[in-house]
Amino acid sequence: MHTPVVRLPSPAQLILGLVLLVVLAAEPCFAGPVTGQVVDPDGRGVPGAAVILTDGTAVVARTLTLSSGQFTLNVPDSGQFEVRVALDGFRAKPVAVAGATAERDLGTLALEMSAISESVVVSAAQVEIPLSAASSSVTVITRDDLDKHQVESVADALRAVPGLLVVANGGRGAVTSAFPRGGESDYSLVFVDGVQANSLGGGFDFGHLPVANIERIEIVRGPQSALYGSNAIGSVIRIITRQSGQPDASASLEGGGFDTFRATAATSGTVGNWHWGAVTERLTTDNFNGQSTASGAIVENDDYERTSATAAGGWRNRQGAAIQGNVQFATDERGSPGPFGSDPGGTYGGIDTVARGFNDRWLMSAAAAVPIGRARISAETTHSRLDSAFASQFGDSESYSRRTTARAQADATLAHGFETSGGVEILGERAGGTFITATGNVLVPVKRGVAGFFGEGRWNYGARLFVAAGIRVDRITREPLDGDADAFSPRPTFASDTVVSANPKVSAAWFLGATDGNYTKVRGSAGTGIRPPDAFEIAYTDNPSLEPERSKSFDAGVEQALFGGRGLAEATVFFNNYDDLIVATGSFSGSSQYRTDNISNARARGFELAGTARVPLRGLGGGSLQIRVGYTRLATEILAVDESGSAPPPFVVGDRLLRRPDHQFSADVLLSARSVSAFFQGGGRSSVRDVDPSLGTFGGLYDGHGYNVWNAGASWTLLSRLQLFGRVTNLFDRDYEESFGYPALGRSAMAGLRVATSR
């Protein structure tokens, strides 16, 4: 039976509809504003600090302080609220305010140095919530973190996140994957300014994401399909660029080892009701070119270059009505010399001087929101496209993916402390390329549509107990696909196929007590996730009804604030079961009638530990010393396939999953003063199980050695506008491989300067 495909409105139609929604439906629900000033521990006004208004469960309104530290925040005309300040490395006592029609002045909100900072989080619920109210495992990486550690890419920023393993197949621009809590590399759903960036089926290469002008990165661990549906099976990683604040423009230049050069230019700001953000970046490097391998060969074809540009802007009035638009483009090119590191199987075939990949990416979005009484209606449309080409000695090939989404959501406060969200999301995606064909070598796309319906309730009691529960039902429809009788493994013609999947999640957090900045927070969550098959899994099977891979997860954690808030200790245990994994059936007689099927299973267990301490250094004019440590213990296990006592070959039941270490750790020491900052950071992992780098599992299984690697750097700000900075990566020049057979870069020094129109 043919299932009708949902046709999406064009982006132009949706944008026009969103604008009309704002113009026609907006009505005031905010009354007299509150004003105040945020000051640092020495009594100076703090510019650019986020001031948020929360009802205990969600963020109701927010703004940024001016250059003097002053702010104006609109408060609803009824209800009970708290004003909080969010600034990395500091905290202020929350101020209770009641809704009223009169204007009020809160006076001075004094910041204190702290290891615990408030933040606005948009990835852990259907609405913006304070980080303190989050009941999931959430890590926030701020702009300040990125700047002071001179982070070059999103992949590097993620390496210190507990429970997340980042693996790169070589130097800059190499294929880079993230494994969340023992899950697969395609189990993380990635958003860039609200646009889903994954390819069809969840794959994502972190090797090409720059950090220029990023405001923050949010990582929510555990399955989030109750919030986001497909592909949010292991984690959600959301990247948010800077688009508001005091008007600012900046530019930077840096260069150094491996003939690396990087240039950026950015601007962002707010004027009246309008805000904007824009950035462009250019990176070039030779990586290992010109160096000798262990076999004596000279590496070539390892160079990489990337150019990216982003422009965003929007309008927001005092009543909370808003319109937002965003467009991003990135292009990159990289040689692929192949694996030239570890080769215990003797399969190394020499440097590949021909293979080279090319990628063009577009991400676009338009959104609008309008308050109606104590409710808020929002709508959004997004579009993403990826075009890739690959040149090799066997010929050229191409691939592409497209995705368009439309989403509408309503959020409402039903009673004090109880809020709900509900809505619908329609998604259409397709992917194709040189190797996805029908009979006669005719190129055919794999097309899929998703209609997702979601709801979530959030309740808090006295800002001490937070409970959230939600569910999303996805109707996933794959369109008919012509067969390919000419293929080495022929594919029959597939009729359309529909899968309906419901994914719930429940989470809770409880503050046991709080005195003088110290508190104990206990939290836990449980949920499910799904990942539908990707384009190649569909194109290279004879199974007309491959289902999504699934996960069930539970975690529980405790946060303990110490020393008046200047220390924070965190511990989390997690349990993940992965079911219906797609695998070649091979020799599993009786398990399936098809070449591939959802019959494989695995599980991952472990715990995450993290600690942060921040202490003042009076002798440095208001400076501080921050120390962070993290550790992850992971135990993974390959289970028997359905209706069999065996695991997929060449594995046996009980084997570890590939590239998942038992132990992983990170450490960071950061010294900050008014004009100088310096860092020493690093981490490593234990050995892993991996495959032959040239032949994969056909070449056998091997042990990849553990390693630890350290970086150091410093920066110096001159005349409040010019900053000089430098860093040394792989400080001790370790020889190591994140991915078996692909050496990581050795010691390298980088230096540069940055100029900005404001501090």
Buried (B, 14 or more C-beta within 10 A) or exposed (E): EEBEBBEBBEBEEBBEBBBEBBEEEBEBBBBEBBEBBBBBEEEEBBBBBBBBBBBBBBBBBBBBBBEEBBBBBBBBEEBEBBBBBBBBBBBBEBBEBEBBEEEBEBEEBBBBBBBBBBBBBBBBBBBBBBBBBBBBBBBBBBBBBBBBBBBBBBBBBBBBBBBBBBBBBBBBBBBBBBBBBBBBBBBBBBBBBBBBBBBBBBBBBBBBBBBBBBBBBBBBBBBBBBBBBBBBBBBBBBBBBBBBBBBBBBBBBBBBBBEBBBBBBBBBBBEEEEBBBBBBBBBBBBBBBEBEBEEEBEBBBBBBBBBBBBBBBBBBBEBBBBBBBBBBBBBBBBBBBBBBBBBEBEBBEEBBBEBBBBBBBBBBBBBBBBBBEBBBBBBBBBBBBBBBBBBEEEEEBBBBBBBBBBBBBBBBBEEEBBBBBBBEBBBBBBBBBBBBBBBEEEEBBBBBBBBBBBBBBBBBEEBBBBBBBBBBBBBBBBBBBBBBEEBEEEBBEBBBBEBEBEBBBBBBBBBEEBEEBBBEBBBBBBBBBBBBBBBBBBBBBBBBBBBBBBBBBBBBBBBBBBBBBBBBBBBBBBBBBBBBBBBBBBEBEEBBEBBBBBBBBBBBBBBBBBBBBBBBEEEBEBBBBBBBBBBBBBBBBBBBBBEBEBBBEEBEBEBBBBBBBBBBBBBBBBBBBEBBBBBBBBBBBBBBBBBBBBEEEEBEBBEBBBBBBBBBBBBBBEEEEEBEBBBBBBBEEBEBBBBBBBBBBBBBBBBBBBBBEBE
